[in-house]
């Protein structure tokens, strides 16, 4: 097993700033817009993105929520024990602009689940997707992000690991290669 750094702490910080600016440009003052972090791994990215928006634009309140997709997954029937997370959406999504936020876009199945789950909270007028890493050659479903931190080429034998200070690590994203195991 070998690891290659995709984004180090400084590059990750710059990427967060760029994404914050892109979101603010498309959603000035976040009027009629809510950001939804997808549980579990998209939440740390979403939290950091919201903090960056608040800092960059001296903006107090970014409409933000958390979305659990556990029971909306297409493989839910295969699992005996399903780990669930909390959904926190304090406003109706009816006629809102929703930006789904996840750390890694891989097969697209989590995003499909998120779109199904959010409909329980109203029918948005528009849905966009913001991801930190886009693994572009691995889609099972036709899903494309509107805001992308970095696009990478990777194989099925590789894994992308997003590390955050908040979860006891350092801020970095690594590509883990399992091909060289004997």
C-alpha positions in Angstrom: 0.0 0.0 0.0 1.3 3.5 -0.9 -0.1 6.9 -0.3 0.2 10.0 -2.5 -0.8 13.4 -1.3 -3.4 15.0 -3.6 -3.8 18.2 -1.6 -1.7 19.3 1.3 -2.9 21.6 4.1 -2.1 24.8 2.1 -3.6 23.6 -1.1 -6.7 22.4 0.7 -7.1 25.9 2.3 -6.8 27.5 -1.1 -9.3 25.1 -2.5 -11.8 25.9 0.2 -11.4 29.6 -0.4 -11.9 29.1 -4.1 -15.1 27.1 -3.6 -16.4 29.6 -1.1 -15.9 32.4 -3.6 -17.6 30.4 -6.4 -20.6 29.6 -4.1 -20.9 33.2 -2.9 -20.7 34.5 -6.5 -23.6 32.2 -7.6 -25.6 32.7 -4.4 -25.1 36.3 -3.2 -26.0 36.5 0.5 -27.4 33.0 0.2 -30.9 34.3 -0.2 -33.3 31.4 -0.9 -30.3 29.0 -0.8 -29.4 26.3 1.7 -26.2 24.3 1.9 -26.7 20.6 2.9 -23.7 18.5 4.1 -24.2 14.9 3.3 -23.6 12.6 6.3 -21.2 11.4 7.4 -18.1 12.4 5.4 -19.4 15.4 3.6 -20.2 17.1 6.9 -16.6 18.0 7.9 -16.0 19.5 4.4 -19.3 21.3 4.6 -18.6 22.7 8.1 -15.2 23.9 6.9 -16.7 25.4 3.8 -19.4 27.3 5.8 -16.7 28.6 8.1 -14.6 29.8 5.1 -17.6 31.6 3.6 -18.3 33.3 7.0 -14.7 34.4 7.3 -14.1 35.4 3.7 -17.3 37.5 3.4 -17.8 38.5 7.0 -21.1 36.8 6.8 -22.8 35.7 10.0 -25.5 33.2 9.0 -25.1 30.8 6.1 -28.3 28.6 5.8 -26.9 25.2 6.4 -28.1 21.7 7.3 -27.1 18.1 7.6 -28.6 15.3 5.5 -28.6 11.6 6.4 -29.1 9.3 3.4 -28.7 5.9 5.1 -32.2 4.6 4.4 -32.3 6.0 0.9 -29.3 4.1 -0.4 -29.9 1.5 -3.1 -27.9 -1.1 -1.1 -29.8 -0.6 2.1 -31.5 -4.0 1.8 -28.1 -5.7 1.8 -27.1 -4.4 5.2 -28.2 -6.0 8.4 -27.1 -3.2 10.6 -27.4 0.3 9.1 -25.5 3.1 10.7 -27.6 6.2 10.8 -26.7 9.8 11.4 -28.8 12.9 12.2 -30.5 15.0 9.7 -30.8 18.7 10.7 -32.8 20.8 8.3 -34.5 23.7 10.1 -36.3 25.1 7.1 -38.4 23.7 4.3 -36.5 23.1 1.0 -39.6 24.0 -1.0 -38.6 26.3 -3.8 -35.1 26.8 -2.4 -31.8 26.5 -4.1 -30.1 23.6 -2.5 -26.3 22.9 -2.7 -25.5 19.4 -1.7 -22.0 19.1 -0.3 -19.9 15.9 -0.2 -16.2 15.2 0.1 -15.7 12.7 -2.7 -17.8 12.1 -5.8 -17.2 8.5 -6.8 -20.0 6.4 -8.2 -22.8 9.0 -7.8 -25.0 6.7 -5.7 -24.7 8.7 -2.6 -25.8 11.8 -4.5 -28.8 10.0 -5.9 -29.7 8.9 -2.4 -29.3 12.5 -1.1 -31.7 13.8 -3.8 -34.3 11.3 -2.7 -33.8 12.0 1.0 -34.0 15.8 0.6 -37.5 15.5 -1.1 -38.9 14.6 2.3 -38.2 18.3 3.2 -39.8 19.9 0.2 -39.2 20.2 -3.5 -36.3 22.5 -4.3 -36.4 24.8 -7.3 -32.8 24.0 -8.1 -30.2 21.5 -6.8 -26.4 21.9 -7.3 -23.5 19.7 -6.1 -20.3 20.8 -4.5 -17.5 18.2 -4.0 -14.0 18.4 -2.8 -12.7 15.6 -5.0 -14.2 14.3 -8.2 -13.1 10.8 -9.2 -14.3 11.3 -12.8 -13.9 7.9 -14.3 -15.8 5.9 -11.7 -19.5 6.9 -12.2 -22.3 4.3 -12.0 -24.9 7.1 -12.4 -24.9 10.2 -14.6 -24.0 12.7 -11.8 -21.8 15.7 -12.3 -20.7 18.3 -9.8 -21.3 22.1 -10.3 -18.4 23.0 -7.9 -15.3 20.9 -7.8 -12.2 21.3 -5.6 -10.0 18.9 -7.6 -10.7 16.3 -10.3 -8.5 13.2 -10.3 -8.0 10.1 -12.3 -8.1 7.0 -10.2 -8.7 3.3 -10.5 -11.0 1.0 -8.6 -8.1 -0.3 -6.6 -7.4 3.1 -5.2 -9.1 5.0 -2.4 -9.3 8.7 -1.7 -9.0 9.6 2.0 -9.9 13.1 3.2 -8.2 13.9 6.5 -9.2 16.8 8.7 -7.7 18.3 11.9 -11.1 18.1 13.5 -11.1 14.3 13.3 -7.6 13.9 14.8 -5.5 14.2 11.7 -3.9 16.8 9.6 -5.6 18.7 6.8 -4.7 16.7 3.7 -6.2 14.5 1.0 -4.3 11.4 0.0 -4.8 8.8 -2.7 -4.1 5.3 -1.3 -2.9 2.7 -3.8 -3.7 -1.0 -3.0 -2.4 -2.4 -6.3 1.2 -3.1 -5.0 0.2 -5.5 -2.3 1.7 -9.0 -2.5 
